Each structure stands twice: as structure tokens, then as C-alpha cells.
Amino acid sequence: MLRTNLAFLSFIEKLHSEQPDSGILVKSFSPGTRFINQGDKIANVYIVKDGITKCFISEENGKDFIIEFLGKGEIAGELEAIKKIDCLCNVETISEVTVYAIPNRIFMSLTDTNPAFTQMLMQELATRIIQTSSRASFQQLYALEYGVLKLLKLQTEAQISIAKEDMAAYLGISLRSFNRTLKQLIDKKLTDFNGEEMN
């Protein structure tokens, strides 16, 4: 649900500190800032230093589908840099977020010249495929209530507030269905009104 990659983060932090003139910038965004827009061209690949973002696709019918919540060390914009394509999705901050902005040319140079970086990138992409497949099967096999409880637990553990609309978009359901499921959980005393699981 909340993906992190501390090895990737450690690598970029070390590179940035050892080569401060490398062209890698540190940027900060306030909550609710969309720093990657679906369909746009971007000049940077981003690695989350601190905070939580949501990566989502906006459909033609106006609905959003959240692919994943990205935390420390997670990368965004790498597919676009590798394939030289427009952005496949949006990335927006949920909390205060700081990122490393790596210009595409530097990112591609790292993939060509730094085997450790390339290996971490390949591991990240493989992990993403595995997690996406697992999530798809999970949503088919388990009750919606379980998914809602997992999101509420994430919210509590990460000490963030995730909007109901975002939770519904992550689960691929309407806000009405989400609210109905939440009410059922409250009625069963599996959660309280603040979204915290009951023991």
C-alpha cells in the first residue's frame, strides 16, 4: 500500500552529497501539489526523500484510479525517461514532500555507466510488477472490508490523513461504496469513527 525503497534513497543521498554539482536538485512541495501531470512531458525523474505521494491515472470519465502511495525512496518518471514518452499518470503530494529531481540526461547516464544504480532500478521495476500483480489478485480474492481496514491501518501507522475519495480511488470503487463499507465496519465495531481499527 505504501511503497518505500530505502536502498534507492540511500544511493541517491550519497551521490548527491558526494557530487553536489551533479545537477540533482532537492525540491519541496506542499500537500496537494501535483508535480507530475498525466500526458505532459517532464524533464526530471523524481525520488521521494521525505513524505508521501499518490500516483494515479485520471480516466476520461473524470474518475481517478490510484495506482500506489509512494514514500521514501520511491521513484517516479523513470518509465517516461527510459521510453521518452509523455507521463502515463499523475503524482500528487499527500503530505509535505521533498524529492530529488534528477534531470533525464543524468538519469540515463546513471543507467548507462553505474551498474549498481541500474541493478537497483531493475529491482524496483521488478518489485513494482510483482506488487501490482499481487494487488490485483488480492482485490479479487478478499472482501472489500479487508481492503478498507488495511488503508485505515496505513493511515494510522503513517500518521497521515488520506481522503475518503483517495481510499475509494485506490480500491477502484465509488465513494458511495466506500462509505457503505466503512459504515458496515463501524457497525461491526471493527473500526471507530476516526478510522482506527478496534482490537
Residue pairs with C-beta under 8 A, 6 or more apart in sequence:
1 68
1 69
1 150
1 151
1 154
1 170
2 52
2 69
2 70
2 71
2 154
2 158
3 68
3 69
3 70
3 71
3 74
3 128
3 131
4 71
4 72
4 73
4 74
5 72
5 73
5 74
5 75
5 120
5 124
5 127
6 72
6 73
7 73
7 120
8 47
8 73
8 74
8 75
8 120
8 124
9 47
9 48
9 49
9 72
9 73
10 73
11 116
11 117
11 120
12 24
12 47
12 73
12 100
12 102
13 49
13 100
15 22
15 24
16 22
16 24
16 26
16 100
22 106
23 102
23 103
23 106
24 100
24 101
24 102
24 103
24 106
25 100
25 101
26 49
26 98
26 99
26 100
26 101
27 35
27 98
27 99
27 101
28 96
28 97
28 98
28 99
29 35
29 51
29 93
29 96
29 97
29 98
29 99
30 93
30 96
31 93
31 94
31 95
31 96
31 97
32 92
32 93
33 92
33 93
33 97
34 90
34 91
34 92
34 93
35 46
35 91
35 92
35 93
35 99
36 42
36 46
36 76
36 77
36 87
36 89
36 90
36 91
37 87
37 90
38 57
38 58
38 87
38 88
38 89
38 90
39 86
39 87
40 86
40 87
41 80
41 86
41 87
42 77
42 80
42 87
42 104
43 103
43 104
44 77
44 101
44 102
44 103
44 104
44 107
45 75
45 76
45 77
45 78
45 80
45 81
45 101
45 102
45 104
45 107
46 75
46 76
46 77
46 91
46 99
46 100
46 101
46 102
47 73
47 74
47 75
47 76
47 99
47 100
47 102
48 70
48 71
48 72
48 73
48 74
48 75
48 76
48 97
48 98
48 99
49 72
49 98
49 99
49 100
50 72
50 96
50 97
50 98
51 71
51 93
51 94
51 95
51 96
51 97
51 98
52 69
52 70
52 71
52 93
52 94
52 95
52 97
52 158
52 160
53 69
53 70
53 71
53 74
53 76
53 91
53 92
53 93
53 94
53 97
54 66
54 68
54 69
54 70
54 91
54 92
54 94
54 166
54 170
55 66
55 67
55 68
55 69
55 70
55 76
55 89
55 90
55 91
56 64
56 65
56 66
56 67
56 89
56 90
56 91
56 92
56 169
57 64
57 65
57 67
57 88
57 89
57 90
58 64
58 90
59 65
63 169
64 90
64 165
64 169
65 169
65 172
66 166
66 169
66 170
67 89
67 132
68 131
69 94
69 154
69 162
69 170
70 76
70 91
71 158
75 121
75 124
76 91
77 87
77 91
78 107
78 121
78 124
78 125
79 85
79 88
80 86
80 87
80 88
81 104
81 107
81 108
82 108
82 111
94 160
94 162
94 166
95 160
102 110
110 117
110 118
111 117
111 118
111 121
138 147
139 147
139 171
139 172
144 171
144 173
144 177
144 181
145 181
145 184
145 185
145 190
147 171
148 167
148 171
148 178
148 181
148 182
148 185
149 185
149 190
149 191
149 197
151 162
151 167
151 170
151 171
152 191
152 195
152 196
152 197
153 197
154 162
155 161
155 162
155 195
156 195
156 196
156 197
164 175
164 178
164 179
164 182
165 175
167 178
168 174
168 175
168 177
168 178
171 178
173 181
182 191
182 195
185 191
186 192
186 193
189 198
190 197
190 198
191 197
191 198
192 198
